[in-house]
Amino acid sequence: MEGSFAVDLSELRRPVDDIFPGAHRQIAMATGHCASPPFGCGNKVEGFRDALSEKEYHITSLCQACQDRFYSEEAEDREAGDA
């Protein structure tokens, strides 16, 4: 494959930035913390259940507990919509 191309990731991150503002995420990750309220708990990150959860932290800056809460609420909302 010859040549190379650049991908503008800003467009791909836009939906995440709408929910979790970019500067907010960067500060939290730079200090090893979860996103501040109302997005997360603001606590120091203690670790992750698995590699996928750690990757999610690098996208949203949510600690394991906040990821669990966020995704369980999302699942409940989907289930309520199916009823």
MARRO-342672 format. One record per residue: x, y, z of N, C-alpha, C in turn. Coordinates in steps of 0.05 Angstrom, whole numbers, padded with zeros to 5 digits, always signed. Layout:
N
XYZXYZXYZ...
This chain:
83
+00017-00023+00000+00000+00000+00000+00018+00025+00000+00016+00040-00021+00033+00064-00023+00018+00088-00012+00034+00107-00004+00024+00132+00006+00013+00129+00034+00004+00151+00045-00008+00151+00071-00030+00172+00072-00047+00170+00091-00068+00190+00094-00072+00196+00123-00082+00220+00128-00087+00228+00156-00117+00227+00161-00123+00219+00185-00151+00218+00193-00156+00239+00214-00177+00255+00210-00184+00276+00229-00201+00263+00250-00189+00258+00274-00204+00245+00295-00223+00263+00309-00221+00289+00305-00239+00308+00318-00268+00302+00312-00274+00294+00287-00301+00288+00279-00311+00262+00292-00293+00243+00296-00300+00218+00309-00305+00222+00339-00291+00241+00351-00294+00245+00380-00317+00264+00386-00329+00277+00367-00350+00296+00372-00373+00285+00389-00384+00262+00383-00405+00252+00400-00397+00248+00429-00372+00238+00434-00362+00235+00461-00358+00262+00474-00348+00282+00459-00344+00309+00470-00370+00322+00477-00392+00315+00463-00418+00326+00470-00427+00317+00497-00420+00292+00505-00428+00282+00531-00407+00287+00552-00381+00283+00545-00359+00286+00564-00340+00307+00552-00342+00332+00559-00325+00353+00546-00295+00346+00545-00283+00351+00522-00255+00344+00517-00235+00354+00538-00235+00379+00544-00216+00390+00563-00220+00377+00591-00245+00373+00598-00252+00360+00623-00239+00332+00625-00242+00316+00603-00231+00289+00602-00201+00290+00604-00188+00308+00590-00159+00309+00589-00147+00316+00616-00160+00334+00631-00150+00341+00657-00153+00317+00676-00176+00304+00675-00181+00281+00693-00160+00259+00687-00156+00253+00662-00137+00232+00655-00108+00240+00662-00101+00265+00658-00074+00274+00664-00067+00271+00694-00088+00273+00711-00084+00271+00740-00091+00244+00751-00100+00225+00734-00107+00199+00743-00133+00198+00758-00151+00215+00751-00177+00217+00765-00200+00210+00746-00223+00205+00758-00247+00202+00743-00257+00230+00736-00273+00232+00716-00285+00258+00709-00300+00269+00733-00300+00296+00735-00314+00309+00757-00344+00308+00753-00359+00310+00775-00388+00311+00773-00396+00335+00754-00417+00332+00740-00438+00312+00740-00432+00287+00723-00409+00287+00710-00403+00265+00691-00393+00240+00706-00376+00244+00725-00364+00222+00740-00364+00229+00769-00347+00214+00784-00346+00219+00813-00323+00237+00822-00302+00240+00805-00280+00257+00811-00258+00244+00828-00263+00219+00835-00244+00205+00852-00219+00195+00837-00198+00189+00852-00174+00177+00840-00181+00150+00828-00171+00144+00804-00176+00119+00791-00159+00097+00805-00172+00075+00813-00159+00054+00827-00151+00030+00810-00164+00027+00787-00158+00005+00769-00183-00003+00754-00180-00022+00736-00202-00030+00719-00205-00060+00718-00229-00069+00713-00236-00097+00713-00222-00112+00690-00220-00098+00667-00208-00111+00644-00197-00090+00625-00185-00099+00603-00172-00081+00584-00193-00063+00570-00217-00074+00565-00238-00058+00552-00246-00035+00570-00248-00039+00595-00256-00018+00614-00234+00004+00615-00209-00005+00614-00187+00014+00614-00187+00031+00588-00193+00018+00566-00195+00033+00540-00218+00053+00542-00240+00045+00554-00263+00063+00558-00255+00088+00574-00238+00084+00594-00229+00107+00610-00214+00127+00593-00199+00117+00574-00184+00135+00556-00202+00150+00536-00226+00141+00534-00246+00154+00517-00263+00174+00533-00273+00165+00556-00292+00180+00572-00281+00192+00598-00259+00182+00608-00247+00188+00633-00264+00180+00657-00281+00160+00653-00297+00149+00675-00283+00126+00688-00283+00125+00715-00271+00103+00730-00289+00078+00727-00280+00056+00738-00295+00031+00735-00323+00034+00747-00325+00045+00771-00351+00047+00784-00370+00065+00768-00360+00087+00757-00377+00105+00741-00384+00092+00714-00366+00077+00702-00373+00062+00678-00395+00042+00684-00392+00028+00706-00413+00008+00713-00440+00022+00717-00440+00044+00731-00465+00059+00736-00476+00070+00709-00459+00082+00693-00468+00094+00668-00480+00072+00649-00467+00050+00646-00476+00030+00628-00500+00014+00639-00502+00011+00665-00525-00003+00676-00550+00015+00673-00547+00041+00676-00569+00060+00672-00578+00060+00643-00558+00059+00625-00564+00058+00596-00579+00033+00589-00571+00010+00601-00585-00015+00595-00613-00014+00606-00617-00003+00630-00644+00000+00642-00661+00017+00624-00650+00039+00614-00666+00056+00596-00674+00042+00571-00656+00026+00560-00663+00010+00536-00685-00010+00542-00683-00024+00564-00703-00043+00572-00730-00030+00577-00730-00007+00589-00755+00008+00594-00768+00016+00568-00752+00022+00548-00762+00030+00521-00774+00006+00507-00765-00018+00513-00776-00043+00500-00802-00051+00512-00808-00042+00536-00833-00051+00550-00858-00039+00539
